[in-house]
């Protein structure tokens, strides 16, 4: 079958590989339908290997060349012994986190996403979404509502990141929220904050094209370009008492964006770090103490989020499909997908690979 595999930085290839084996006990074989190109995939392509193991992964034993893609869904084609929650023909979304289910401190407490042996389908597993089929563990395959489209099934994973960030932040009815970064995760986080009841949304980014796309996707958002406006000043001037926002969520992994979050949030506000920083970030810790603020990390998502997030998308409360700006075939994925998303002009937000084309 055809698969897009990571071999090295700037070396992605459409390879002919053997189809997955028949599912064993507790396994599910799916025919992939749509797969999103994530920022993590872009980083692997540009600078990797980062998450793709250089040596066999300690839990999954996977290593390169790696089939990419962890934002995907499809149709069940076969199930192994003991699988009862899905059947052949079911439409599913993939929860890609793979880890020990018992005997791990965090797994034993239901915090599977915090396991020190964590792997991901599409990064450190033998299968991924950028191929015609994938073999997965039963817990990775989640049935979806009839009202959720195949395209939306591939958006549950990034939306789960956004929903968890808002949960970590404590977004509630009436909250004022700043999100830094108008990429797919940033816009989905703004949508999730709105669904949670936030009544004031600020979104900052250096790319005017992405800010325009964000306004189209959200419609009720105050966009800010830090090149022309000081983020903290704008937020203070437009919030109650001119004190700043209740919550700031950093979705870039950029030191200036995090500093803007700490500056814009009010005293005793909350800053949540969602974007992955490539290096150490010098933050003004005097201000953190003086303003009495909370700084929290937000890593991935609890694995039990899938039904909740799928309902939020299917109901229209999080219109995730609005972030998709292009569809490509697998054969077009590198030039028309990865390269387009790495273009500094940033004309696209989320590109989905249609595996049926």
C-alpha positions as CSV (number, residue, x, y, z in Angstrom):
1,X,0.0,0.0,0.0
2,X,1.0,3.7,-0.4
3,X,2.3,5.5,2.7
4,X,4.0,8.9,3.3
5,X,7.1,8.1,5.4
6,X,9.6,10.2,7.2
7,X,13.2,9.2,6.4
8,X,15.1,12.3,7.5
9,X,14.8,16.1,7.6
10,X,13.5,17.3,4.3
11,X,13.2,13.7,3.2
12,X,9.6,12.5,3.0
13,X,8.7,9.8,0.5
14,X,5.6,8.1,-0.8
15,X,6.7,4.5,-0.3
16,X,5.1,1.2,-1.3
17,X,5.0,-0.8,2.0
18,X,3.3,-4.0,3.1
19,X,-0.3,-3.6,4.3
20,X,-0.8,-4.1,8.0
21,X,-1.1,-7.6,9.4
22,X,-4.5,-9.0,10.4
23,X,-5.5,-7.7,13.8
24,X,-4.5,-9.8,16.8
25,X,-6.3,-9.8,20.2
26,X,-7.2,-6.3,21.2
27,X,-6.3,-4.8,17.8
28,X,-8.3,-3.0,15.1
29,X,-7.5,-2.5,11.4
30,X,-8.9,0.6,9.8
31,X,-9.0,2.0,6.3
32,X,-7.8,5.6,6.7
33,X,-10.1,8.3,5.3
34,X,-8.7,11.8,6.1
35,X,-5.5,12.8,7.9
36,X,-4.4,16.3,9.1
37,X,-0.9,17.7,8.7
38,X,0.0,18.8,12.2
39,X,2.6,21.3,13.3
40,X,4.5,18.4,14.9
41,X,4.6,16.7,11.4
42,X,6.0,20.0,10.0
43,X,8.7,20.1,12.6
44,X,9.7,16.6,11.9
45,X,9.9,17.4,8.2
46,X,11.9,20.6,8.7
47,X,14.2,19.7,11.6
48,X,13.7,16.0,12.5
49,X,13.9,13.5,13.8
50,X,12.4,15.0,17.0
51,X,9.7,12.6,18.2
52,X,10.4,10.0,15.6
53,X,12.7,7.5,17.5
54,X,16.3,7.3,16.4
55,X,16.6,4.0,18.2
56,X,13.7,1.6,18.8
57,X,11.1,3.2,21.0
58,X,11.3,1.7,24.5
59,X,7.7,0.7,24.6
60,X,6.5,0.2,21.0
61,X,10.0,-0.7,19.5
62,X,9.1,1.5,16.5
63,X,11.8,3.5,14.6
64,X,12.2,5.1,11.2
65,X,11.3,5.2,8.5
66,X,8.1,6.3,10.1
67,X,4.6,6.6,8.6
68,X,3.5,10.0,9.6
69,X,0.0,11.2,10.7
70,X,-1.6,11.3,14.1
71,X,-4.8,13.3,13.3
72,X,-6.9,10.9,11.4
73,X,-10.0,8.7,11.2
74,X,-11.4,6.0,9.0
75,X,-13.6,2.9,8.7
76,X,-13.1,-0.3,10.6
77,X,-12.2,-3.2,8.3
78,X,-11.3,-6.0,10.8
79,X,-11.2,-6.5,14.5
80,X,-9.2,-8.8,16.7
81,X,-10.4,-11.1,19.5
82,X,-11.9,-9.4,22.5
83,X,-12.8,-6.1,20.6
84,X,-16.4,-5.3,21.3
85,X,-16.8,-1.5,21.2
86,X,-16.4,-1.3,17.4
87,X,-17.3,-3.6,14.5
88,X,-16.5,-3.8,10.8
89,X,-18.0,-0.9,8.9
90,X,-18.0,1.5,11.9
91,X,-16.7,5.0,11.2
92,X,-14.1,6.0,13.8
93,X,-11.7,8.7,14.9
94,X,-8.2,7.8,16.1
95,X,-7.0,8.7,19.6
96,X,-3.3,8.3,18.8
97,X,-1.6,8.0,22.3
98,X,-0.1,4.6,23.0
99,X,1.3,3.6,26.3
100,X,1.3,0.9,29.0
101,X,-2.2,0.3,30.3
102,X,-1.0,-1.0,33.7
103,X,2.1,-1.1,35.7
104,X,2.9,2.6,35.0
105,X,2.5,5.2,37.7
106,X,0.3,7.5,35.6
107,X,-1.5,4.8,33.6
108,X,-2.6,3.2,36.9
109,X,-4.2,6.5,37.8
110,X,-6.0,6.9,34.4
111,X,-3.5,9.6,33.4
112,X,-2.4,7.8,30.3
113,X,-1.2,10.9,28.5
114,X,1.4,11.5,31.2
115,X,3.1,8.1,30.9
116,X,6.9,8.3,30.6
117,X,6.7,5.5,28.0
118,X,4.2,7.4,25.8
119,X,4.2,6.8,22.0
120,X,2.0,8.1,19.3
121,X,0.6,6.5,16.2
122,X,2.1,8.4,13.3
123,X,5.3,9.3,15.2
124,X,6.5,6.3,17.2
125,X,4.3,3.4,16.1
126,X,4.3,1.0,13.1
127,X,1.2,2.7,11.6
128,X,0.1,6.2,10.9
129,X,-2.7,8.2,9.3
130,X,-0.7,9.1,6.1
131,X,-1.2,5.7,4.6
132,X,-4.1,3.7,3.2
133,X,-4.6,1.6,6.4
134,X,-3.5,1.4,10.0
135,X,-3.4,-1.3,12.6
136,X,-4.1,0.1,16.1
137,X,-4.9,-0.9,19.6
138,X,-8.6,-1.1,20.5
139,X,-8.3,1.9,22.8
140,X,-7.0,4.0,20.0
141,X,-10.1,3.6,17.9
142,X,-13.2,5.5,19.0
143,X,-16.6,5.3,17.3
144,X,-18.0,8.7,16.2
145,X,-21.6,10.1,16.0
146,X,-23.4,9.7,12.7
147,X,-23.6,13.5,12.6
148,X,-19.8,13.8,12.5
149,X,-18.3,13.8,9.0
150,X,-15.2,11.9,8.0
151,X,-13.4,15.1,7.6
152,X,-14.3,16.2,11.1
153,X,-13.2,12.8,12.5
154,X,-9.6,13.8,11.6
155,X,-10.1,17.1,13.6
156,X,-11.0,15.5,16.9
157,X,-7.3,15.1,17.9
158,X,-6.3,18.8,17.5
159,X,-9.6,19.9,19.0
160,X,-8.9,17.7,22.0
161,X,-5.6,19.7,22.5
162,X,-7.6,22.9,22.5
163,X,-10.4,21.7,24.8
164,X,-7.8,20.4,27.3
165,X,-6.0,23.8,27.2
166,X,-9.2,25.6,28.1
167,X,-10.0,23.1,30.9
168,X,-6.5,23.6,32.3
169,X,-7.1,27.3,32.2
170,X,-10.5,27.1,33.9
171,X,-12.3,29.0,31.1
172,X,-15.9,29.5,32.2
173,X,-19.0,31.6,31.4
174,X,-18.0,35.2,31.1
175,X,-14.2,34.7,30.9
176,X,-12.0,37.1,29.0
177,X,-9.3,35.1,27.2
178,X,-6.2,35.9,25.1
179,X,-4.8,33.2,22.8
180,X,-1.4,33.8,21.2
181,X,-1.0,32.2,17.9
182,X,-3.5,32.1,15.1
183,X,-2.5,28.7,13.8
184,X,-4.9,25.7,13.8
185,X,-4.5,25.0,17.6
186,X,-4.8,28.7,18.4
187,X,-8.0,29.1,16.5
188,X,-9.4,25.8,17.8
189,X,-8.6,27.0,21.3
190,X,-10.5,30.2,20.7
191,X,-13.4,28.2,19.5
192,X,-13.2,25.9,22.6
193,X,-13.0,28.9,24.9
194,X,-16.1,30.3,23.2
195,X,-17.9,27.0,23.6
196,X,-17.0,27.0,27.3
197,X,-18.6,30.4,27.7
198,X,-15.9,33.0,27.2
199,X,-17.4,36.3,26.2
200,X,-14.2,38.2,25.3
201,X,-11.7,36.7,22.9
202,X,-8.4,38.2,21.9
203,X,-6.1,36.5,19.4
204,X,-2.6,37.6,18.5
205,X,-0.3,36.6,15.6
206,X,2.4,38.2,13.4
207,X,0.7,36.9,10.2
208,X,-2.1,39.2,9.0
209,X,-3.3,36.5,6.6
210,X,-3.9,34.1,9.4
211,X,-5.5,36.8,11.5
212,X,-7.9,37.4,8.6
213,X,-8.7,33.7,8.4
214,X,-9.3,33.7,12.2
215,X,-11.8,36.5,11.9
216,X,-13.6,34.5,9.2
217,X,-13.6,31.3,11.3
218,X,-14.6,33.0,14.6
219,X,-16.3,36.2,13.7
220,X,-16.4,37.5,17.3
221,X,-12.7,37.9,18.1
222,X,-10.4,40.9,18.6
223,X,-7.3,40.2,16.5
224,X,-3.9,41.8,17.3
225,X,-0.7,41.9,15.4
226,X,2.2,42.5,17.8
227,X,4.1,44.3,15.1
228,X,1.6,47.2,15.1
229,X,-0.1,47.0,18.5
230,X,1.2,46.1,22.0
231,X,-0.7,43.0,23.0
232,X,-0.9,43.8,26.7
233,X,-2.0,47.4,26.1
234,X,-4.8,46.3,23.7
235,X,-6.1,43.7,26.2
236,X,-6.0,46.1,29.2
237,X,-7.8,48.8,27.3
238,X,-10.7,46.6,26.3
239,X,-11.2,44.6,29.5
240,X,-13.3,45.5,32.6
241,X,-11.4,47.9,34.9
242,X,-8.5,48.0,32.3
243,X,-6.8,45.2,34.4
244,X,-6.2,42.6,31.6
245,X,-7.8,39.3,30.7
246,X,-8.7,36.5,33.1
247,X,-6.8,33.9,31.1
248,X,-4.0,33.8,28.5
249,X,-3.2,30.6,26.5
250,X,0.1,30.4,24.6
251,X,-0.3,28.3,21.5
252,X,2.9,29.1,19.6
253,X,5.9,28.0,21.7
254,X,7.5,31.4,21.3
255,X,9.1,33.3,24.1
256,X,7.7,36.7,23.1
257,X,4.2,35.2,22.9
258,X,4.5,33.8,26.5
259,X,5.8,37.2,27.7
260,X,2.8,38.8,26.1
261,X,0.5,36.4,27.9
262,X,2.1,37.2,31.3
263,X,1.9,40.9,30.6
264,X,-1.7,40.9,29.4
265,X,-3.3,38.7,32.1
266,X,-4.7,40.4,35.1
267,X,-3.5,39.9,38.7
268,X,-4.4,36.4,39.9
269,X,-5.0,35.4,36.3
270,X,-4.0,32.2,34.7
271,X,-1.4,31.5,31.9
272,X,-1.5,28.2,30.2
273,X,1.4,27.0,28.0
274,X,0.3,24.8,25.2
275,X,2.8,25.4,22.4
276,X,6.1,23.5,22.7
277,X,9.2,25.7,23.2
278,X,12.3,24.7,21.3
279,X,14.6,26.1,24.0
280,X,14.7,27.7,27.4
281,X,12.5,30.8,27.8
282,X,13.6,33.7,30.0
283,X,10.4,35.0,31.6
284,X,10.1,38.0,34.0
285,X,9.5,36.1,37.2
286,X,9.2,39.3,39.2
287,X,6.0,40.1,37.3
288,X,4.8,36.5,37.8
289,X,5.2,36.9,41.6
290,X,4.0,40.5,41.8
291,X,0.9,39.8,39.8
292,X,0.2,36.6,41.8
293,X,-0.6,34.6,38.6
294,X,-0.7,30.9,37.9
295,X,1.3,29.4,35.1
296,X,0.2,25.9,34.0
297,X,1.3,23.5,31.4
298,X,-1.1,21.7,29.1
299,X,0.3,18.5,27.5
300,X,-1.9,16.7,24.9
301,X,-5.2,15.6,26.5
302,X,-6.7,12.9,28.7
303,X,-7.5,10.0,26.4
304,X,-11.2,9.8,27.6
305,X,-11.9,13.2,26.0
306,X,-12.8,11.7,22.6
307,X,-16.6,11.3,22.9
308,X,-16.9,14.7,24.5
309,X,-14.8,16.5,21.8
310,X,-16.6,14.6,19.0
311,X,-20.0,15.8,20.4
312,X,-18.7,19.4,20.6
313,X,-17.7,19.3,17.0
314,X,-20.8,17.4,15.8
315,X,-23.1,19.8,17.6
316,X,-21.5,22.8,16.0
317,X,-20.4,24.4,19.3
318,X,-16.8,24.0,18.0
319,X,-17.0,24.4,14.2
320,X,-13.6,22.8,13.7
321,X,-14.0,22.3,9.9
322,X,-13.7,26.1,9.5
323,X,-9.9,25.8,10.0
324,X,-9.5,23.5,7.0
325,X,-8.3,25.6,4.0
326,X,-7.3,22.8,1.6
327,X,-7.5,19.1,0.7
328,X,-4.8,17.2,-1.0
329,X,-4.2,13.6,-2.1
330,X,-1.4,11.5,-0.6
331,X,0.7,11.9,-3.8
332,X,0.4,15.7,-3.4
333,X,1.0,15.9,0.3
334,X,4.6,17.0,0.3
335,X,4.6,19.7,-2.3
336,X,1.0,20.9,-1.9
337,X,0.7,20.2,1.9
338,X,3.9,20.3,3.9
339,X,5.7,22.8,1.7
340,X,2.6,25.1,1.6
341,X,2.2,25.1,5.4
342,X,5.9,25.9,5.8
343,X,5.6,28.9,3.5
344,X,6.3,32.1,5.5
345,X,3.4,33.7,3.7
346,X,1.1,31.4,5.6
347,X,-1.9,31.2,3.2
348,X,-3.2,28.0,4.8
349,X,-4.3,26.9,8.3
350,X,-5.1,23.2,8.2
351,X,-4.6,20.9,5.2
352,X,-6.2,17.5,5.2
353,X,-5.0,14.6,3.2
354,X,-7.8,12.7,1.5
355,X,-6.7,9.1,1.4
356,X,-9.4,8.1,-1.0
357,X,-8.0,10.2,-3.8
